[in-house]
């Protein structure tokens, strides 16, 4: 598994966990061992927003075709053709 695929999996996993945490907090269940629901909700929302922005901001080349295209561009840049 190359670095980009690994990073994609990590970013996606972090996003899913944080959104699940936020949903649970909004339903009144505290997934974190913190008694203050307000703090839990605030932390969950902030982390979910950051993870979502991070996941959307990154250039995620998911398909084989997209990864191959990125490799061609990198090769051309390395050779000074772009």
N, C-alpha and C positions, 0 to 999 in steps of 0.2 A: 504494500500500500504506500503510495507516494505521499509527500508532505501535504499537498493541496487537498487530497481526499481525506486525510486524517484531520486536517484543520476544519474542513467542511462538516465532518461528523461531529467534532467537538462543538463547533458553533451551533449546530442544529440541536444537539443534546442539551446544551446550556439553555438555549431558548425554550425548549419544550419543558424542562424542569422548572424554569422561572415562571412560565405562563401557568403551569399546573399549580405552583405555589400560590400565585396571585388568585387564581380561581378558588382554591381552597380557603384562602384568607377571606375572600369576599363572601363565602358561604358560612363564615363563622367558625370554621375549623382552623386551628392553629397548627400548621405543619412544622413550624419551628418551635422549640421549647421556650417561647417568650410569652409572658402573661399579658402584655400590653398589645391589644389587637390593633390599635392605631399605628404603633411602631412596626408591627408585622406587615400591615397593609402598605405602609409607606415604603418600607424596604423592598417588599415584593414588587410593587409597581415601578419603583425606580430601577431595580435590577432587570425587570422584564422589558422596560422601555430601552434600557441600554443594550441588552442582548438583542432585541429586535432591530435596533438601529445598526448594531455591529454586523448582524447577519445580513441585513439588506444592503449595507454599504459595501461589503466585501464582494469581489468579483468571483462568484462561485461558478466554476466551469464543471457542471455536473455530468454532461454527456461525454462520451468518448470523442465525438466529433469536435466539441468545444475545446477539450483538452488538447487534441491534435492541432487544432487551429492556433491555440496559444503557443504550442511548441514551435510551430512554423514561424510565428511572429517573433518569438524569442531568438530563433536561429538567424532570421533576417536582421534583427537588431544587432546581434552579436557580430555578424559579418559586415555591418555598416551599410546595409542596403536600405535601411529605413531611417 
